[in-house]
Amino acid sequence: MRIISGEHGGRRINPPAKMPHTRPTTDIAKEGLFNIIQNNLEIESLKTLDIFGGTGSISYELASRGAQDLTIVEKDPAMFDFIKKTSQDLKLENFKVIKMEVFKYLEQCTEQFDFIFAGPPYALNTIDELPKKIVEKQLLKPNGWFVLEHTPRNNYEKYPLFTTARNYGTTIFSIFVNK
């Protein structure tokens, strides 16, 4: 796994060998996603939330490209520790890591974000609740983006705020924008 671009571009990250609930976003899919983000958002000004943080890959990429306010939510203790250690190794500032179950976090969250990314386990049976919860709790600022990573078996075209989807093989990013 590597950071693609920005201050830490090209740097390799070596997550733990055994990650039973974590499936890192592939470099090809991540590169495609960040091309879209970079062409539509000013990354340097984003307040971000990365739920189901996993390895932290998406947030490292955001930080490397200049995002100033990053929050990651991850409940797995080993992955939480890995993200904390990696963020310290990279000397990332304004980088908060929260150890909590995602839906519990969303329920009690009172902040709003410019960019929210969710890369849940593909087997998560409550994945369809994520876009609903983001909208219901009004977690997106005006013009804020929510990106949900999922497989082709899920379709969010009829959900509120759905804007577009991008397909990278077995990885699809559905993008919701609070217009």
PyMOL commands that set and color helices and strands:
alter all, ss='L'
color gray80, all
select helices_A, chain A and resi 27-40+43-45+57-64+77-89+102-108+129-136
alter helices_A, ss='H'
color red, helices_A
select strands_A, chain A and resi 47-51+69-73+95-98+113-118+140-150+162-168+171-177
alter strands_A, ss='S'
color yellow, strands_A
deselect
rebuild
show_as cartoon
